[in-house]
Amino acid sequence: MADVRYYTEEGLQNLKDELQELKTKGRADMAKQIAEARDKGDLSENAEYDAAKDAQGLMEMRIAELEGLVGNARVKKQEDVDTSKVSILCTAKIKNLKNGMEVKYTLVSEKEANLKEGKISYESPIGKGLLNKKIGEIAQVQAPAGMLEFEILDITLE
């Protein structure tokens, strides 16, 4: 069985939109490119045709990947989130015990993660370390720089 992934409604809709775009416009554009390249002569020496076929293969791989993601996706709604512990869609205010720095991270799916917006994947090392922790608990995270410790200061929905 494939891995179930959790998304916000917006995140799942973005995946569905990309899939629909590739299946309709993407495939039509690709067929047109292949037809134009085929019209340019001998296929055995036609680099443009080979490139178009390679691009088609990559696009079909992306379509298959998106179909798998959408098929195994589950929407997590804010009203279903328990803020007594860190979980998907929660925003955790944490304090790095080594340097005293405080930051807020919202745990989202890997596809929705955006560090500039303070959104990290629940599958990332920090995300995994924070999951199921309660206010006041210490999350230990193995990072390339070594073991990091974060104190959970607050858990909210933002």
TORPA-4810 file (N, C-alpha, C, O; in nm, 3 decimals):
<nodes>
NODE_1_0.084_-0.118_0.000_0.000_0.000_0.000_0.088_0.125_0.000_0.189_0.131_0.070_M
NODE_2_0.048_0.223_-0.080_0.126_0.346_-0.091_0.108_0.432_0.033_0.013_0.415_0.110_A
NODE_3_0.201_0.523_0.052_0.197_0.612_0.168_0.086_0.714_0.155_0.072_0.780_0.052_D
NODE_4_0.008_0.728_0.259_-0.094_0.832_0.265_-0.023_0.961_0.301_0.060_0.963_0.392_V
NODE_5_-0.056_1.068_0.232_0.001_1.199_0.258_-0.112_1.296_0.291_-0.221_1.289_0.233_R
NODE_6_-0.085_1.384_0.384_-0.186_1.481_0.426_-0.159_1.617_0.364_-0.045_1.663_0.361_Y
NODE_7_-0.265_1.681_0.317_-0.256_1.811_0.251_-0.365_1.902_0.305_-0.466_1.858_0.359_Y
NODE_8_-0.341_2.032_0.286_-0.449_2.127_0.308_-0.540_2.118_0.185_-0.499_2.062_0.083_T
NODE_9_-0.660_2.172_0.193_-0.749_2.171_0.077_-0.683_2.243_-0.041_-0.692_2.198_-0.155_E
NODE_10_-0.618_2.355_-0.011_-0.550_2.432_-0.115_-0.436_2.353_-0.177_-0.419_2.354_-0.299_E
NODE_11_-0.357_2.286_-0.096_-0.245_2.208_-0.145_-0.290_2.095_-0.236_-0.229_2.070_-0.340_G
NODE_12_-0.395_2.026_-0.197_-0.447_1.917_-0.281_-0.504_1.972_-0.411_-0.486_1.912_-0.517_L
NODE_13_-0.572_2.085_-0.404_-0.629_2.144_-0.525_-0.518_2.184_-0.622_-0.534_2.170_-0.743_Q
NODE_14_-0.406_2.234_-0.570_-0.293_2.269_-0.656_-0.240_2.146_-0.730_-0.207_2.154_-0.848_N
NODE_15_-0.231_2.033_-0.660_-0.187_1.909_-0.725_-0.285_1.866_-0.834_-0.245_1.828_-0.944_L
NODE_16_-0.414_1.874_-0.804_-0.517_1.835_-0.902_-0.514_1.927_-1.023_-0.531_1.882_-1.137_K
NODE_17_-0.492_2.057_-0.999_-0.486_2.153_-1.111_-0.367_2.123_-1.201_-0.379_2.126_-1.324_D
NODE_18_-0.251_2.095_-1.140_-0.132_2.063_-1.220_-0.155_1.936_-1.300_-0.118_1.929_-1.418_E
NODE_19_-0.215_1.835_-1.238_-0.243_1.710_-1.307_-0.336_1.733_-1.426_-0.311_1.682_-1.535_L
NODE_20_-0.442_1.808_-1.405_-0.538_1.837_-1.512_-0.472_1.912_-1.627_-0.496_1.882_-1.744_Q
NODE_21_-0.387_2.010_-1.592_-0.315_2.088_-1.693_-0.225_1.998_-1.778_-0.223_2.010_-1.901_E
NODE_22_-0.151_1.910_-1.714_-0.062_1.820_-1.787_-0.139_1.721_-1.874_-0.098_1.692_-1.987_L
NODE_23_-0.250_1.670_-1.823_-0.326_1.570_-1.897_-0.396_1.629_-2.020_-0.418_1.560_-2.119_K
NODE_24_-0.431_1.756_-2.013_-0.503_1.817_-2.125_-0.408_1.899_-2.212_-0.365_1.852_-2.318_T
NODE_25_-0.376_2.017_-2.168_-0.291_2.108_-2.246_-0.152_2.049_-2.267_-0.098_2.056_-2.377_K
NODE_26_-0.093_1.992_-2.163_0.043_1.938_-2.174_0.052_1.828_-2.278_0.143_1.829_-2.361_G
NODE_27_-0.040_1.735_-2.274_-0.037_1.625_-2.372_-0.064_1.675_-2.513_-0.002_1.628_-2.608_R
NODE_28_-0.156_1.771_-2.527_-0.187_1.826_-2.660_-0.065_1.899_-2.717_-0.031_1.882_-2.834_A
NODE_29_0.000_1.979_-2.634_0.120_2.051_-2.679_0.231_1.953_-2.717_0.301_1.972_-2.816_D
NODE_30_0.246_1.848_-2.638_0.351_1.750_-2.664_0.324_1.676_-2.796_0.416_1.653_-2.874_M
NODE_31_0.200_1.640_-2.820_0.166_1.572_-2.946_0.196_1.662_-3.066_0.243_1.616_-3.169_A
NODE_32_0.168_1.790_-3.050_0.195_1.887_-3.157_0.346_1.896_-3.183_0.390_1.897_-3.298_K
NODE_33_0.427_1.904_-3.075_0.573_1.912_-3.090_0.629_1.787_-3.160_0.716_1.797_-3.246_Q
NODE_34_0.578_1.672_-3.121_0.625_1.547_-3.182_0.587_1.542_-3.329_0.667_1.500_-3.413_I
NODE_35_0.465_1.585_-3.360_0.420_1.586_-3.501_0.506_1.680_-3.584_0.543_1.647_-3.696_A
NODE_36_0.537_1.798_-3.530_0.621_1.894_-3.603_0.761_1.838_-3.625_0.817_1.853_-3.733_E
NODE_37_0.817_1.774_-3.524_0.951_1.716_-3.536_0.951_1.600_-3.636_1.046_1.583_-3.712_A
NODE_38_0.844_1.521_-3.635_0.835_1.406_-3.728_0.828_1.454_-3.872_0.880_1.388_-3.963_R
NODE_39_0.766_1.568_-3.894_0.752_1.623_-4.030_0.884_1.673_-4.086_0.892_1.705_-4.205_D
NODE_40_0.987_1.681_-4.003_1.116_1.736_-4.047_1.208_1.631_-4.108_1.325_1.659_-4.135_K
NODE_41_1.157_1.512_-4.129_1.238_1.415_-4.202_1.269_1.288_-4.128_1.196_1.246_-4.038_G
NODE_42_1.379_1.226_-4.168_1.424_1.096_-4.119_1.430_1.092_-3.966_1.505_1.168_-3.905_D
NODE_43_1.352_1.005_-3.906_1.345_0.998_-3.760_1.472_0.943_-3.698_1.501_0.973_-3.582_L
NODE_44_1.549_0.864_-3.771_1.670_0.805_-3.714_1.779_0.909_-3.688_1.868_0.886_-3.606_S
NODE_45_1.773_1.022_-3.757_1.873_1.127_-3.739_1.809_1.259_-3.696_1.865_1.366_-3.720_E
NODE_46_1.693_1.253_-3.634_1.619_1.373_-3.600_1.629_1.398_-3.449_1.553_1.340_-3.371_N
NODE_47_1.722_1.483_-3.410_1.744_1.512_-3.268_1.622_1.582_-3.207_1.592_1.561_-3.089_A
NODE_48_1.555_1.662_-3.285_1.437_1.733_-3.234_1.326_1.634_-3.197_1.257_1.650_-3.096_E
NODE_49_1.310_1.531_-3.279_1.211_1.427_-3.252_1.249_1.350_-3.125_1.164_1.324_-3.040_Y
NODE_50_1.377_1.313_-3.113_1.423_1.242_-2.993_1.401_1.325_-2.867_1.357_1.272_-2.764_D
NODE_51_1.431_1.454_-2.875_1.413_1.543_-2.760_1.264_1.553_-2.722_1.229_1.552_-2.604_A
NODE_52_1.179_1.562_-2.823_1.035_1.571_-2.796_0.983_1.443_-2.732_0.900_1.447_-2.642_A
NODE_53_1.032_1.327_-2.780_0.989_1.200_-2.721_1.040_1.186_-2.577_0.969_1.134_-2.491_K
NODE_54_1.163_1.233_-2.551_1.216_1.232_-2.414_1.132_1.321_-2.323_1.099_1.283_-2.210_D
NODE_55_1.098_1.440_-2.372_1.016_1.532_-2.294_0.878_1.471_-2.266_0.822_1.488_-2.158_A
NODE_56_0.824_1.400_-2.365_0.696_1.334_-2.346_0.706_1.228_-2.236_0.616_1.215_-2.153_Q
NODE_57_0.815_1.153_-2.236_0.835_1.051_-2.133_0.842_1.112_-1.994_0.783_1.060_-1.900_G
NODE_58_0.914_1.223_-1.981_0.924_1.292_-1.852_0.788_1.345_-1.806_0.753_1.337_-1.689_L
NODE_59_0.712_1.399_-1.901_0.580_1.450_-1.867_0.488_1.336_-1.821_0.413_1.352_-1.725_M
NODE_60_0.494_1.223_-1.888_0.411_1.109_-1.849_0.452_1.055_-1.711_0.367_1.009_-1.634_E
NODE_61_0.582_1.062_-1.680_0.627_1.022_-1.546_0.568_1.117_-1.441_0.524_1.072_-1.335_M
NODE_62_0.568_1.246_-1.470_0.513_1.345_-1.376_0.363_1.323_-1.358_0.311_1.334_-1.247_R
NODE_63_0.293_1.292_-1.467_0.149_1.264_-1.458_0.126_1.143_-1.368_0.038_1.145_-1.282_I
NODE_64_0.205_1.038_-1.387_0.190_0.917_-1.304_0.220_0.950_-1.158_0.149_0.902_-1.068_A
NODE_65_0.324_1.031_-1.133_0.357_1.069_-0.996_0.242_1.147_-0.932_0.204_1.120_-0.817_E
NODE_66_0.187_1.244_-1.005_0.075_1.324_-0.952_-0.048_1.239_-0.929_-0.118_1.258_-0.829_L
NODE_67_-0.076_1.145_-1.018_-0.191_1.057_-0.999_-0.175_0.976_-0.871_-0.271_0.957_-0.796_E
NODE_68_-0.053_0.930_-0.844_-0.027_0.856_-0.720_-0.044_0.944_-0.598_-0.104_0.902_-0.499_G
NODE_69_0.008_1.067_-0.605_-0.006_1.159_-0.492_-0.152_1.192_-0.464_-0.197_1.188_-0.349_L
NODE_70_-0.225_1.225_-0.569_-0.367_1.260_-0.552_-0.447_1.140_-0.502_-0.536_1.155_-0.418_V
NODE_71_-0.415_1.022_-0.555_-0.487_0.901_-0.515_-0.467_0.865_-0.368_-0.555_0.805_-0.307_G
NODE_72_-0.352_0.902_-0.312_-0.322_0.869_-0.173_-0.334_0.990_-0.079_-0.297_0.982_0.038_N
NODE_73_-0.384_1.099_-0.133_-0.393_1.222_-0.054_-0.514_1.220_0.039_-0.619_1.167_0.006_A
NODE_74_-0.495_1.279_0.154_-0.604_1.299_0.249_-0.600_1.445_0.290_-0.494_1.501_0.318_R
NODE_75_-0.718_1.506_0.294_-0.726_1.646_0.334_-0.736_1.654_0.485_-0.816_1.584_0.547_V
NODE_76_-0.655_1.738_0.541_-0.657_1.762_0.685_-0.718_1.901_0.703_-0.662_2.001_0.657_K
NODE_77_-0.831_1.907_0.771_-0.898_2.035_0.794_-0.862_2.089_0.931_-0.839_2.012_1.025_K
NODE_78_-0.856_2.221_0.941_-0.816_2.283_1.067_-0.907_2.243_1.182_-0.861_2.228_1.295_Q
NODE_79_-1.036_2.227_1.156_-1.127_2.192_1.265_-1.102_2.051_1.320_-1.148_2.017_1.429_E
NODE_80_-1.028_1.970_1.245_-0.995_1.834_1.290_-0.861_1.826_1.364_-0.821_1.719_1.409_D
NODE_81_-0.793_1.941_1.376_-0.659_1.941_1.434_-0.666_1.959_1.585_-0.735_2.047_1.636_V
NODE_82_-0.595_1.872_1.655_-0.584_1.878_1.801_-0.460_1.959_1.835_-0.348_1.918_1.805_D
NODE_83_-0.480_2.076_1.899_-0.366_2.163_1.930_-0.305_2.134_2.067_-0.225_2.213_2.117_T
NODE_84_-0.342_2.022_2.127_-0.278_1.986_2.254_-0.138_1.928_2.229_-0.058_1.916_2.322_S
NODE_85_-0.111_1.893_2.104_0.022_1.843_2.065_0.048_1.887_1.922_-0.045_1.920_1.848_K
NODE_86_0.173_1.888_1.884_0.210_1.931_1.749_0.165_1.824_1.649_0.196_1.706_1.665_V
NODE_87_0.090_1.867_1.547_0.046_1.777_1.441_0.041_1.854_1.310_0.071_1.974_1.306_S
NODE_88_0.004_1.785_1.205_-0.004_1.847_1.074_-0.103_1.963_1.079_-0.211_1.950_1.136_I
NODE_89_-0.067_2.075_1.019_-0.139_2.203_1.013_-0.121_2.289_1.137_-0.163_2.404_1.138_L
NODE_90_-0.059_2.237_1.240_-0.032_2.318_1.360_0.086_2.410_1.333_0.177_2.378_1.256_C
NODE_91_0.082_2.523_1.399_0.197_2.612_1.400_0.260_2.600_1.537_0.196_2.627_1.639_T
NODE_92_0.385_2.560_1.539_0.456_2.542_1.665_0.558_2.654_1.682_0.640_2.679_1.594_A
NODE_93_0.550_2.721_1.794_0.652_2.820_1.829_0.755_2.744_1.912_0.724_2.687_2.016_K
NODE_94_0.879_2.745_1.863_0.983_2.666_1.928_1.105_2.753_1.962_1.128_2.857_1.900_I
NODE_95_1.178_2.708_2.060_1.300_2.779_2.101_1.417_2.683_2.089_1.416_2.574_2.146_K
NODE_96_1.518_2.726_2.015_1.641_2.648_2.002_1.716_2.662_2.134_1.757_2.772_2.171_N
NODE_97_1.734_2.553_2.206_1.797_2.558_2.338_1.945_2.590_2.331_2.004_2.631_2.432_L
NODE_98_2.008_2.573_2.216_2.151_2.601_2.204_2.178_2.751_2.191_2.270_2.804_2.252_K
NODE_99_2.096_2.819_2.109_2.122_2.960_2.086_2.010_3.054_2.133_2.022_3.176_2.121_N
NODE_100_1.902_2.998_2.186_1.792_3.078_2.239_1.700_3.139_2.134_1.607_3.211_2.168_G
NODE_101_1.724_3.111_2.007_1.644_3.167_1.899_1.504_3.104_1.897_1.488_2.983_1.910_M
NODE_102_1.403_3.189_1.879_1.265_3.142_1.871_1.214_3.158_1.728_1.236_3.261_1.664_E
NODE_103_1.145_3.054_1.678_1.086_3.057_1.545_0.950_2.987_1.550_0.919_2.913_1.642_V
NODE_104_0.870_3.015_1.447_0.741_2.947_1.432_0.743_2.869_1.302_0.783_2.922_1.198_K
NODE_105_0.700_2.745_1.308_0.687_2.662_1.189_0.548_2.601_1.185_0.495_2.555_1.286_Y
NODE_106_0.489_2.602_1.066_0.364_2.532_1.042_0.399_2.403_0.970_0.470_2.406_0.870_T
NODE_107_0.349_2.290_1.021_0.377_2.162_0.960_0.277_2.133_0.848_0.156_2.132_0.870_L
NODE_108_0.330_2.111_0.729_0.248_2.085_0.611_0.310_1.968_0.533_0.411_1.912_0.573_V
NODE_109_0.246_1.932_0.421_0.302_1.825_0.337_0.430_1.874_0.270_0.457_1.994_0.264_S
NODE_110_0.506_1.779_0.219_0.631_1.813_0.152_0.608_1.905_0.033_0.687_1.996_0.008_E
NODE_111_0.500_1.883_-0.040_0.470_1.962_-0.160_0.428_2.105_-0.125_0.437_2.194_-0.209_K
NODE_112_0.381_2.128_-0.002_0.337_2.261_0.039_0.443_2.337_0.119_0.426_2.455_0.149_E
NODE_113_0.552_2.269_0.152_0.657_2.330_0.234_0.718_2.451_0.164_0.744_2.449_0.044_A
NODE_114_0.740_2.558_0.243_0.801_2.680_0.192_0.862_2.751_0.312_0.792_2.815_0.389_N
NODE_115_0.992_2.740_0.327_1.060_2.793_0.445_1.041_2.944_0.459_1.032_2.994_0.571_L
NODE_116_1.035_3.017_0.348_1.015_3.162_0.354_0.881_3.197_0.420_0.868_3.301_0.483_K
NODE_117_0.783_3.109_0.405_0.651_3.129_0.465_0.640_3.062_0.601_0.534_3.064_0.663_E
NODE_118_0.748_3.001_0.647_0.747_2.933_0.777_0.676_2.799_0.772_0.631_2.749_0.876_G
NODE_119_0.665_2.740_0.654_0.598_2.610_0.638_0.705_2.504_0.614_0.781_2.513_0.518_K
NODE_120_0.709_2.404_0.701_0.804_2.294_0.683_0.728_2.163_0.671_0.616_2.149_0.721_I
NODE_121_0.790_2.068_0.606_0.729_1.938_0.587_0.726_1.861_0.719_0.822_1.864_0.797_S
NODE_122_0.616_1.794_0.743_0.607_1.709_0.862_0.697_1.587_0.847_0.716_1.512_0.943_Y
NODE_123_0.752_1.567_0.728_0.844_1.456_0.704_0.990_1.498_0.713_1.079_1.413_0.705_E
NODE_124_1.016_1.628_0.730_1.153_1.677_0.743_1.206_1.637_0.880_1.127_1.602_0.968_S
NODE_125_1.337_1.641_0.900_1.391_1.606_1.033_1.329_1.689_1.146_1.293_1.634_1.250_P
NODE_126_1.319_1.820_1.127_1.259_1.903_1.233_1.111_1.870_1.247_1.062_1.859_1.360_I
NODE_127_1.040_1.855_1.136_0.898_1.821_1.141_0.873_1.691_1.216_0.784_1.684_1.300_G
NODE_128_0.952_1.589_1.185_0.938_1.460_1.255_0.967_1.475_1.404_0.900_1.414_1.487_K
NODE_129_1.068_1.557_1.436_1.103_1.577_1.577_0.994_1.648_1.655_0.977_1.623_1.774_G
NODE_130_0.922_1.738_1.588_0.818_1.816_1.656_0.685_1.740_1.670_0.609_1.765_1.763_L
NODE_131_0.658_1.649_1.578_0.529_1.578_1.578_0.500_1.514_1.714_0.586_1.450_1.775_L
NODE_132_0.378_1.534_1.760_0.324_1.475_1.883_0.385_1.529_2.012_0.359_1.476_2.120_N
NODE_133_0.466_1.633_2.002_0.520_1.695_2.123_0.418_1.795_2.177_0.342_1.855_2.102_K
NODE_134_0.419_1.810_2.310_0.328_1.902_2.378_0.405_2.025_2.426_0.528_2.023_2.431_K
NODE_135_0.332_2.129_2.460_0.395_2.251_2.511_0.481_2.216_2.633_0.437_2.145_2.723_I
NODE_136_0.603_2.268_2.632_0.696_2.243_2.741_0.789_2.125_2.716_0.893_2.113_2.782_G
NODE_137_0.755_2.038_2.622_0.840_1.923_2.593_0.958_1.966_2.505_0.955_2.069_2.439_E
NODE_138_1.061_1.884_2.507_1.181_1.908_2.428_1.183_1.811_2.310_1.171_1.690_2.327_I
NODE_139_1.200_1.867_2.190_1.213_1.786_2.069_1.360_1.776_2.034_1.428_1.878_2.021_A
NODE_140_1.409_1.654_2.019_1.547_1.633_1.978_1.548_1.597_1.830_1.477_1.506_1.786_Q
NODE_141_1.629_1.671_1.755_1.633_1.654_1.610_1.776_1.630_1.566_1.865_1.710_1.594_V
NODE_142_1.797_1.520_1.496_1.929_1.493_1.440_1.942_1.569_1.309_1.870_1.540_1.213_Q
NODE_143_2.033_1.664_1.305_2.056_1.746_1.186_2.200_1.727_1.141_2.282_1.674_1.216_A
NODE_144_2.232_1.770_1.019_2.371_1.757_0.972_2.471_1.825_1.068_2.585_1.781_1.079_P
NODE_145_2.427_1.931_1.135_2.516_2.002_1.228_2.524_1.934_1.364_2.596_1.982_1.453_A
NODE_146_2.453_1.825_1.381_2.452_1.755_1.509_2.313_1.752_1.570_2.215_1.789_1.506_G
NODE_147_2.305_1.710_1.695_2.176_1.700_1.764_2.130_1.839_1.806_2.203_1.913_1.872_M
NODE_148_2.007_1.875_1.766_1.948_2.002_1.804_1.834_1.974_1.902_1.766_1.872_1.892_L
NODE_149_1.814_2.065_1.996_1.705_2.052_2.091_1.618_2.177_2.085_1.667_2.289_2.092_E
NODE_150_1.488_2.153_2.073_1.392_2.262_2.066_1.288_2.245_2.175_1.236_2.135_2.196_F
NODE_151_1.258_2.352_2.245_1.150_2.349_2.343_1.024_2.399_2.273_1.027_2.499_2.202_E
NODE_152_0.913_2.328_2.295_0.786_2.368_2.237_0.727_2.476_2.328_0.694_2.450_2.444_I
NODE_153_0.713_2.598_2.274_0.662_2.710_2.353_0.512_2.729_2.339_0.443_2.764_2.435_L
NODE_154_0.460_2.704_2.217_0.318_2.726_2.191_0.276_2.643_2.069_0.357_2.615_1.981_D
NODE_155_0.149_2.606_2.065_0.092_2.533_1.952_-0.039_2.601_1.916_-0.129_2.611_1.999_I
NODE_156_-0.050_2.648_1.792_-0.170_2.719_1.748_-0.208_2.675_1.607_-0.138_2.597_1.543_T
NODE_157_-0.321_2.726_1.562_-0.363_2.711_1.422_-0.357_2.851_1.362_-0.421_2.943_1.412_L
NODE_158_-0.280_2.866_1.257_-0.271_2.999_1.193_-0.307_2.991_1.049_-0.305_3.093_0.980_E
</nodes>
